[in-house]
Amino acid sequence: MAKSRREVREKAMQVLYAYEISREPIEMLLETIAGEELNDEPELYRFAQALVYSVLNHRSEADTLIREKSRHWDFDRIATVDRILLRLGIVEFLHFPEIPVKVTINECVEIAKRFSTDQSGAFVNGMLDSIAGVLREQDRIRKEGRGLIGQ
C-alpha cells in the first residue's frame, strides 16, 4: 500500500524519538520502526533513511538555530517530539533542495498536532517560520525543482 511522504516523516520522527530515548543502534530502530512498513517501497524507505541520518548528522547545527530562536524557553524543556520536528524541518530547509519551505513547515506542524501537545502545532509553526526567515536572510536556503518558483 502506497504511503505518503507525511507518513514517512512520521516514521522518521518516531525513529529519532526512539533513538533519543533509548540510544539503541539507529540502524536497528530504522529497520524496526520504518523498515517493516516501507519494505515494499524502497524509494520511501530511502527518504526515511535520508531524513533520519541527516537529522543525526546536522543535529548540532539545528540545535544552535533552535537555541537562538528559543531564548524564552529552556531548550531542554521543549517537548522532545517538538525538538525532533524542529530539527527535521531545519534539515529539510538546508539539505533537501527539492522540498519547498512551505511544505516542510506544514508537514512538521501537522505531525506536531498529531503526536505532541495542544500547543505544539503553533509552537513548531512559529519556530520554523522564524528560523526559515533567518536562513533566507543568510542566503542559506537553496531550493530547486518543479513548483519552487517564488520560494
C-alpha positions in Angstrom: 0.0 0.0 0.0 1.5 3.4 -1.0 2.5 5.6 1.8 2.6 9.4 1.8 5.7 11.4 2.4 4.0 12.6 5.6 3.7 9.0 6.8 7.4 8.6 6.0 8.2 11.8 8.0 6.1 10.4 10.9 8.2 7.2 10.8 11.4 9.2 10.7 10.3 11.2 13.7 9.4 8.0 15.6 12.8 6.5 14.8 14.5 9.7 16.0 12.3 9.8 19.1 13.1 6.1 19.9 16.8 6.9 19.4 16.7 10.0 21.7 15.0 7.9 24.5 16.9 4.6 24.1 20.2 5.2 22.3 19.6 1.8 20.6 21.5 1.4 17.3 19.9 3.7 14.7 20.1 1.0 12.0 18.0 -1.4 14.2 15.5 1.4 15.0 15.1 2.3 11.4 14.5 -1.3 10.3 12.1 -2.0 13.2 10.1 1.2 13.0 10.2 2.2 9.4 11.5 -0.8 7.5 8.6 -3.1 8.2 6.0 -0.8 6.8 8.2 0.5 3.9 9.9 -2.7 2.9 7.8 -2.8 -0.4 8.6 0.8 -1.2 12.4 1.3 -1.4 12.2 4.9 -2.5 10.2 5.9 0.5 12.4 3.9 2.8 15.5 5.7 1.3 13.7 9.0 2.1 13.1 7.9 5.7 16.8 6.9 6.0 17.9 10.2 4.4 15.8 12.2 6.9 17.0 10.3 9.9 20.7 10.3 9.0 20.6 14.0 8.0 19.0 15.0 11.3 21.6 13.0 13.2 24.5 14.4 11.1 23.3 18.0 11.4 21.9 17.9 14.9 24.3 20.4 16.5 23.7 22.9 13.6 19.9 22.6 14.0 20.1 22.8 17.8 22.2 26.0 17.6 19.4 27.6 15.4 16.7 26.3 17.8 18.5 27.7 20.8 19.0 31.1 19.1 15.2 31.3 18.4 14.0 29.9 21.7 15.6 32.4 24.1 12.3 32.5 26.1 12.3 28.7 26.5 14.7 26.4 28.2 15.9 24.2 25.3 15.7 21.0 27.4 12.1 21.8 28.3 10.9 21.9 24.7 8.9 18.8 24.2 11.0 16.0 22.7 8.7 15.5 19.7 8.8 19.2 19.0 12.5 19.4 19.3 12.8 16.5 16.8 10.4 18.1 14.4 12.3 21.4 14.6 15.5 19.5 13.7 13.7 17.7 10.9 12.4 20.9 9.5 15.7 22.7 9.6 17.4 19.8 7.9 14.8 19.8 5.2 15.3 23.6 4.7 19.1 23.2 4.4 19.7 19.8 2.9 16.6 18.8 0.8 16.6 21.3 -2.1 13.6 19.6 -3.8 11.2 20.2 -0.8 9.6 23.7 -0.6 9.9 25.5 2.7 6.1 25.8 3.0 5.7 22.1 2.6 8.3 21.4 5.3 6.6 23.7 7.7 3.1 22.4 7.0 4.2 18.8 7.4 6.0 19.4 10.7 3.1 21.3 12.1 0.6 18.6 11.2 2.8 15.9 12.7 3.2 18.0 15.9 -0.6 18.4 16.1 -1.0 14.6 15.9 1.9 13.4 18.1 2.6 16.2 20.6 0.9 18.7 22.9 -2.1 21.0 22.1 0.3 24.0 21.7 2.9 22.2 19.6 1.4 23.0 16.2 1.6 26.7 16.9 5.0 26.5 18.5 6.5 24.4 15.7 4.9 26.7 13.1 6.3 29.9 14.7 9.7 28.5 15.3 10.2 27.0 11.8 8.8 30.2 10.2 11.2 32.3 12.2 14.2 30.0 11.5 13.4 29.9 7.8 13.4 33.7 7.8 16.8 33.8 9.4 18.2 31.2 6.9 16.7 33.2 4.0 18.4 36.4 5.3 21.7 34.5 5.4 21.0 33.1 1.9 21.4 29.5 3.2 18.2 28.1 1.8 18.7 26.8 -1.8 15.6 25.3 -3.3 15.3 23.9 -6.8 13.0 21.8 -8.9 9.3 21.9 -10.0 6.9 24.1 -8.2 9.5 26.2 -6.4 9.1 29.4 -8.3 8.6 32.2 -5.8 10.1 30.3 -2.9 
